[in-house]
Amino acid sequence: MSKNDWPLWEVFIRSKQGLNHKHVGSLRAADAEMAIENARDVYTRRSEGISIWVIESNNVYASDPSDMDSLFEPSQTKVYRHPTFYVVPDGISHM
C-alpha cells in the first residue's frame, strides 16, 4: 500500500479545559495507531490536548442538509419531550 492509498482519518482533540472532543482536521495514515501518532505531532504541538480520537473518514455518517427542518425543528412540536407527557410516580415532589 503506497502512502497515497492510506485511508483518510478524522481527528478529534480534547483540550485541557474542555469536556468534549472537537474536530481539528484530517490526515492520512496506514492504521489507527499511526493516525494517533501523526495527530499528536500535527495537532498538539503546544501540549494543548489531553485526549485524541481518530476515526476513518469512511466510517463517519452525516445527516443530509435537506433534512435540517425535521432534525432540528423546535421541541414545541414534539410533545413527547415535555415532562407533562409522562406520569410522575407518587412520592416524587421535586419535578
N, C-alpha and C positions, 0 to 999 in steps of 0.2 A: 504494500500500500504506500503510495507516494504521499508526500506532505500535502499536495493539492487534493487528495482524496479523503483526508481526515474529516470526520464529521464536525459540524458546527455546534458549539456549546454555548448556552446562555449562562451568564454568571450573575449571581446574586450575593451581595455582601451585607453583613450586619455590622453596623458601626458600634463603637464603644458606648455611645449614649443612646442608641436606638434599641427598640424591642423587635423590630421586624427587619427582614432582609429586603434590600432594594436592588432592582435590576441595574447593573452598571455597564453591561456591554456583552459582547460576544467574542469568541475566539475559536480557533481550530486546534484540536488535539486528537491524538490517537486513541486515548481512553480516558476514563473519568479521573484516574489518578494524575495523569499528565495535565488534564484540564484544570484541576485544583492547583497544581504547582504553577502552571502558567498564569492562572488567575491571581494567585498570590503575588507573583512577580510583576504583573501588569497593573493590577487594580488596587493593590495595598502597599504601595511603595513608601508611604508615610506612616505605616503602622496604624491606620485608622480603622481597620476591621478586626472583629473578633471571631467571625464565622464566615465560611464561604460555602455556598451551594452552587453546584453546576448541574445542568440538565441538557441532554441532547436536544437541539432545536426541533428535530422531527418528532419529539415526544411532547411538545407544547401544543395544546389545543386552545384555540381562541374563539370567542363569540364573533358572530358576524355583525359588523356595524349597523346593518339594516335591522337587526333585532333589538336595537337600543331601546325603543319605546316599551316593548314588552318586558325587557330585563330590568330597566331602571325607572319605570314609572313610579310615582309616589305610592307609598304604602296605604294611602287612604282608600284605594280601590281593592285592597287585599284584606278583607275583613278578618281572615284567619290570623293576621298579625296583631290584631287588637286584643288586649287582655280580656275584654268583655266576651270574647268568643269562647273562652274556657271557663269551666266550672271550677271555682275555688273551693277546696275542701274546708269543712268546718274546722275551726281552731287556727286558721291562718288569717291573722288580722292585719298584718303589715303590708299587704299587697293592695 
